Amino acid sequence: MLEQIDLTKKMTKEAYQEGIDSLKERLAGLQRECRSLGIPVILVFEGLDASGKGVQINHLIHPLDPRGFQVFAIKEANEEERLHPFLWRFWTKIPEKGRIAIFDTSWYRRLSTERFEKNFPEKEFLHTCEEINSFERTLTDDGNVLIKFFLYISQKEQRKRFDKMLGSKETAWKVSRQDEKRNRNYRRYKSINEEMLEKTETACAPWVIVEAENRRFATVKIYTEVIRRLEEAVRAKKKEEEKNTKTDDGAPSVLPECSLVSSVLSKVDLSLSYTEKEYKQKLKKLQSRIELLHSEIYRRRIPVVLGFEGWDAAGKGGAIKRLTEPMDPRGYVVNPTAAPSDLEKSHHYLWRFWRNMPKAGHIAIFDRTWYGRVMVERIEGFCTKEEWQRAYREINEMEESLVHGGAIVLKFWLQIDKEEQKRRFDARMENPKKQWKITEEDWRNREKWDLYEEAVNEMIIRTSTSQAPWIIVEGNQKYYARIKVLETVAEALEERLKKEKKESLC
């Protein structure tokens, strides 16, 4: 692949000076347009050592308003980052709408440098490629402009640049022993990068190979490609806004014409219950188990993600309270999910959840989750039909990524019937101490019960996987619901610990 690249391409100083000012002016204008249109931009710079990534980034940002971009220099993951899923540190850095994020090396470090140094299991290569492709598709589907550059130079040119840097005290520090090692093993390292490029070349995020031996040529090529892609994005955004202005009648996005017929919720036995005595006995034993299990998963550095969804007044808060009572508060966080803030709305909808994913050994509990995309946002028209339909795939891929990174992922749907909800609403209205729990929005949502029920059925069918299953909790009786949640969590933790112990003996 790379051997087909013509590294003799050059640009004279005169030709460069003649054209660079107009390119800078156009790029500065495009930054302003992207900001006003709310287009997020991600620029990735990868390449061989001494190929000039830093130099080219400096050239590129020169005409830009510094308030509208941020440069991230990605090095080896620190201790905190290693305790989180692989993509966590990159999800937390994706730009909000209208801003530019520039990565000096990126998530590809794992597939290039770390793979070369054998700090990355070879068996994980293909899965990581798939995970990255999914990550990039999720971003570009949401409107991010993602431009990936790979700067390429020959072994001879690399050696020449190393020697020049080593010849000066001011720059010698830039050449590390690892750099020298990769230069000595240039062909092997190039081969590793070629495989990375081939496996992550996609229609939504293609690679741009930059012939970087002549820095003027490389600068103009990078400018030209960024301008081309941003112009495309601006034209597409304006066309989309024009279309929406003409066709938007203010109607919310509702259910598809041919929704799934299967009803998961209608099969739930809501008569299940425990007596108060049974409940107290079971609760005491389960909380004792969970206290010990929480300590053990912390010791073994197993992350846990628990998501709670359900009808309003279904008892999510009560179940979470009983679950966390025996836990060490330093080892878990309950994340209540409300309507997104302006900052959260300016990012991909998964961004705010990725930020709160637990590090190894900790538990993250979400009181309402990312599934709002395919429920409330779908029903209320807060996202387009295309957006909520692709969310099933995006959510499944995110959860698969968490599980592959070592997490236990469990999702609970607390089911009650319409009559029980009405009874609980009325009880809250009559109790001054609980009136704060009931809002006008709860009553409005109740009027759309049938729409929500069908959306929930489809959600469960499309996103309950062997790795991240949905657990439907029969919730008409709170005692039964709480015990089922605690039993499910305890059994999942015990099963994982048994598996870990078994593997450690092999």
Secondary structure, DSSP 8 states (H G I E B T S, - for coil): -GGGS-TT----HHHHHHHHHHHHHHHHHHHHHHHHHT--EEEEEEESTTS-HHHHHHHHHTTS-GGGEEEEE--S--HHHHTS-TTHHHHTT---TT-EEEEES-GGGGGTHHHHTT-S-GGGHHHHHHHHHHHHHHHHHTT-EEEEEEEE--HHHHHHHHHHHHTSTTTGGGS-HHHHHHHHTHHHHHHHHHHHHHHT--SSS-EEEEE-SSHHHHHHHHHHHHHHHHHHHHHHHHHHHHHHHHH--S------TT-----SGGG--TT----HHHHHHHHHHHHHHHHHHHHHHHHTT--EEEEEEESTTSSHHHHHHHHHTTS-GGGEEEEE--S--HHHHTS-TTHHHHTT---TT-EEEEES-GGGGGTHHHHHTSS-HHHHHHHHHHHHHHHHHHHHTT-EEEEEEEE--HHHHHHHHHHHHH-TTTGGG--HHHHHHHHTHHHHHHHHHHHHHHH--SSS-EEEEE-SSHHHHHHHHHHHHHHHHHHHHHHHHHHHH-
